[in-house]
């Protein structure tokens, strides 16, 4: 069974939305895709709205197992991911999840 990391992200306050999105959408995938055993990576930037959202976006990273997540984030590649995140992420809150699709009955 695959597991995924769900990460809720806020931008560094000194960055504009465009700067944040450049770091996250353009530069960051280069680092993330080097994580061992990563199966899928999805970014969900918050839509601009009249309201300020609590988060600027959410990322999802799929791995084959919890053990694979642990291995990936103890790797040198994860050190590079974390180092790059310091350039554009203000705060990050994450958890491991399984996914259950709910269909109408």
C-alpha positions, 0 to 999 in steps of 0.5 A, spaced: 500 500 500 502 506 498 503 512 503 503 519 501 506 525 505 501 531 505 505 537 506 501 544 508 506 550 506 506 557 507 511 562 504 516 566 507 513 573 508 518 577 504 516 573 498 511 575 493 506 570 490 510 570 484 517 569 487 514 563 492 511 560 486 517 560 482 521 557 487 516 552 488 513 550 482 520 551 477 526 550 482 523 545 487 521 539 483 528 538 481 530 537 488 524 533 490 524 528 484 531 526 486 528 523 493 529 515 493 523 511 491 518 517 490 513 515 486 508 521 485 509 528 486 503 533 486 503 541 488 497 544 490 498 552 490 492 556 493 488 559 488 488 567 489 482 569 493 479 575 496 480 572 503 487 570 505 488 562 506 491 559 512 496 556 507 499 558 500 499 551 498 499 543 499 504 538 496 503 530 496 509 526 495 507 518 494 512 512 496 511 505 496 511 504 504 512 508 510 519 505 510 521 508 504 519 515 506 524 514 512 529 512 507 528 517 503 528 523 508 534 520 511 538 520 504 543 526 502 537 528 497 533 530 502 538 534 505 538 538 499 530 538 499 530 541 506 536 546 504 532 549 498 526 549 502 529 554 507 529 559 501 522 560 500 518 556 505 516 560 512 512 554 515 511 547 513 506 542 517 506 535 514 503 528 516 503 521 513 496 519 510 493 513 506 488 515 500 481 512 500 477 514 494 469 515 496 464 514 491 457 515 491 453 509 493 
